[in-house]
Amino acid sequence: MNLEIDSERGRSVAECLYKAFHEKGIHGKKDMPEDKLPMGVQERSLEHILFVTLTTCIDYMRDSQSLWNNSRKTYEDPQTSYLFEPSLVSETPIEKIIEDMNKHNLSQRPRQDAKIWRTNSITFHKKWNNNPINLFEKFSYDALEILRHLRNNRRDYPYLSADKIPLVWLRILKDNVGIKFKNIEKVPIPVDTHIARATLATGVVRGKATINKDELNELIKEAWFKSLDSLKINNRQIIPLDLDKPFWHLSRYGCSKYRDKSSGQCSRKETCEAKDFCVKGKIQKEKDIYDIDTWL
């Protein structure tokens, strides 16, 4: 493997994209799939927290926009809204949950998603009195301790204890619900295909390698910890979770659609907020293997 981390470049990329996102958006967009609440749900309420928590549990290997839209439809339907109340889900047969999660296409893998949803609901019902806040209070809102608890109890929190999903969960709770976690600056960026592609396309991690997804993800997490060390914008320390939204937009509406996977040519480069950082070369992914050959 011959990939390098360019933390100075990463610092410049982070500053550029963070400012652009909060001023005018990336590719003209600022909204995230999870931003819009179901009708009748008050921002920062327990209902908001449960809506975010349970939807995030099945946010894997699927289009996020579709997932959150279908989750809102499920919540707004009186016949399926019970799915967001852990106590009611806990006493509902799995076949009924499968049927009701299918009604508005909330589930993509019907039986698996229903089991994930039901198991997490049972855990929050039995262990935390139907309220994730009780879990956070148990660990004094320490993000690292919360993540450790999830990892140590994987059977109780399927997918909410995985590699990416709990990081996204904490980020949404921080940004959209306003929960203030301790040690949140020590939580890594939740690397998915979009975050990986954007990091590679901007040259923060570059070089020549054939590397599996897990190895690359760890390298990208390290790259952003190094790049953001002591970076402040408007007297605010920038942390890895702050880059999740800008980089998701950069890839979803730019790199993933308009950048040629072999040459690196991008038809949106001239209007892209990251145009000064776009590298040349190949970024290809086949299943869980990346084939990378990039240069400045």
C-alpha positions, 0 to 999 in steps of 0.5 A, a space after each residue: 500500500 502506498 497511500 499518504 495522509 496530507 493533513 495540511 491539505 486536509 486542514 485547508 479542505 475542511 476549512 473550505 467545505 465547512 464554511 461553504 456548507 454553512 454559507 451557501 451549501 455544497 452544490 447549492 444544497 444544505 438539507 440532510 435526509 433526516 432534517 425534516 420531521 414528521 407532521 406533529 413531532 416537536 423538535 427536540 422532543 422525546 418523539 424526535 429522539 425516538 424517530 431519529 434513533 429507530 430510523 438510524 438503526 436501519 440506515 445501511 446499504 440503502 438510499 438515505 433520502 428514500 429511507 427518511 421519507 418512508 420513515 416519515 410516512 410510516 410515522 404519520 400513518 395512524 396505523 403504523 405510528 406505533 412502530 416509534 413507541 418501543 413499549 408497543 413494538 415490544 408487545 407486537 408479533 414480528 409478523 405484524 411488524 414486518 407487515 407494517 414496516 412494508 406498508 410505506 416501504 420503510 424496510 428494504 430487507 423485511 425480516 432483517 429490518 423488522 428484527 433490528 427494529 424490534 430488538 432495539 425497541 425492546 432494549 430501549 423499553 426494558 433497559 431504558 424505560 422507552 427513552 434513550 436519554 436515560 442511556 445517555 444519563 447513565 454514562 453522563 453523556 460521555 460519547 465514548 462511554 456510550 459507544 463502548 456500551 453499544 459495542 459491548 452489548 451488540 446483541 441488544 443494539 443490532 446495527 446501532 452498535 455497528 461501525 458507522 451507524 452509531 456515529 451517525 446517530 450521535 451526529 444527528 442527535 448533536 446537530 438536530 436534537 441539540 444534545 450536548 455530549 462530552 468527548 464528542 470531539 474524539 468521535 471519528 467521522 462516520 465513513 461511508 462510500 460518500 465520505 470515502 470518495 470525497 476524502 479521496 477526490 480531494 487528495 487528503 488521502 492519496 497515492 496508489 493502492 488496492 485496499 479493502 474498505 475497512 482498512 481505508 475507512 480507518 485510514 480516513 478516520 485517522 486523516 481527519 483526526 490529524 487534519 482537524 487538530 487545533 483547527 478553529 473557525 470563528 473561535 469554534 473547534 472543528 471536529 470530525 463529525 462537523 465534516 459528515 454533512 459537507 462531505 456527504 453533499 460533495 460526493 452525493 451531488 458531485 463526485 459520485 455522479 460527475 467524476 470519471 472513476 478512471 481519469 478523475 475528470 469531473 464535469 462539475 469541477 468548475 462550479 464545485 466548492 472543492 475545485 481547487 483540491 480535486 485530484 487526478 486519477 482513479 478511484 474505483 470501488 468493486 464490492 468492498 475493495 478500492 482501487 486507487 491511483 491519485 496524484 496532484 
